[in-house]
Amino acid sequence: MKVGSVELASPFAIAPMAGMTDTAFRRLVKRHGGCGLVVTEMVSAEGLVRGIDRTLEYAEYTEEERPISIQVFGGDPNTMAAAARIVEEMGADIVDVNMGCPVPKIAKHNAGCSLMREPAHAAGVIAAMTRSVKIPVTVKMRAGWNDGERNAPTLARMVEDAGAAAIAVHGRTAAQSYSGKADWELVSRIADDLTIPVFGSGDCVEPEQMVERLSAGVDGVLVGRGVLRNPWILAQAADMAADRPPRPVTLEDRGRFLLDYIDLLMTERVRDPHLRSESDSAELPLAKPGQRSHDRWVINKIRALGSWYTKGLEDGSHLRIAVNKAESLAELRDLIGAFFLALTPIS
Ligand SMILES: Cc1cc2nc3c(=O)[nH]c(=O)nc-3n(C[C@H](O)[C@H](O)[C@H](O)COP(=O)(O)O)c2cc1C
């Protein structure tokens, strides 16, 4: 499948998830196979244009993640066009626009899902971006703002006319947030109606659901929470789509994933003086007392993933509680070793 000029080896992709789909996580999922596209966490267009360090960090990626899409949020056409140029200069394959975020902090700035309430303006944002860059511009939207405004079918056509190369639709309204069920019937209808590829998003937690969605007419499937519970889900769906049995995942595989994630995170954000570990000895200034150390940042990342990752595991709630209590990386590694790999703690 192609998004503009970008060839995707698989129709299955990791959905953007703020705070979760960092470069380390994306790399690990990608290494297991079946993943055609990864999308960054949403990054502020304003922050990109102003060169804010933290924003640029959210947009970081590595070569092994290609093809990579950087998702931006914002509402001003000029700022969004400038942000698209920065994304292009950063070497990303695709720039994606967030028209789905329901969080008031984002929506009140005329960004995220509130763009869906002004379709002409939203289409204008996409037109300004497509005029400014050569890389494909894509859009991720919801079904609409609320039940009275389920305008994704209309807006989808408008952004296609404005030059979008693909769209993704999460079949819930902003008002629904994550309640109820994603409306895949609506998503399939939009896919039928448009010439550009349409990805569907919402509620796929088993690989067979992804394959079913695909055969119901969408061009691709974005998986969010399902990949946080099971990072092998894309590989398993690709197996099933190719008539192979889905690969088995052992408890040991699951433990190794977490340990590898810790190892990769330890190599991330090491230049950020606010996140440096007190045990680091490089020439950068140490984290000041009271500031979060790098270790603390990694622990928080594992806690965040742990709240999803432990769902559905036998004794998962015990592990989750223990992970949330762990005060050091050594403690965390021991917990993971004991739970998944039946290892005796060494510390
Ligand atoms: C923790 C979390 C963070 C998210 N962050 C973003 C985001 O930054 N940009 C975006 O377009 N969607 C975001 N989403 C929505 C997902 O991309 C996806 O559309 C939604 O979760 C439905 O799919 P799922 O049921 O497979 O999770 C987020 C979802 C979650 C759970």
The ligand as an ORCA input file, in Angstrom:
! r2SCAN-3c Opt
* xyz 0 1
  C      -2.571      7.065     26.010
  C      -3.095      7.483     24.665
  C      -2.518      8.565     24.005
  C      -2.997      8.959     22.736
  N      -2.379      9.981     22.080
  C      -2.758     10.298     20.817
  C      -2.040     11.258     20.054
  O      -1.034     11.837     20.511
  N      -2.487     11.528     18.797
  C      -3.587     10.898     18.252
  O      -3.944     11.168     17.104
  N      -4.267      9.964     18.939
  C      -3.862      9.640     20.189
  N      -4.518      8.645     20.868
  C      -5.619      7.917     20.194
  C      -5.090      6.644     19.520
  O      -4.199      6.952     18.478
  C      -6.227      5.763     18.953
  O      -6.849      6.415     17.877
  C      -7.281      5.439     20.014
  O      -6.676      5.041     21.224
  C      -8.222      4.312     19.546
  O      -7.507      3.174     19.192
  P      -7.260      1.903     20.195
  O      -8.612      1.434     20.645
  O      -6.543      0.926     19.303
  O      -6.458      2.404     21.341
  C      -4.086      8.263     22.137
  C      -4.662      7.184     22.819
  C      -4.174      6.781     24.047
  C      -4.813      5.595     24.737
*
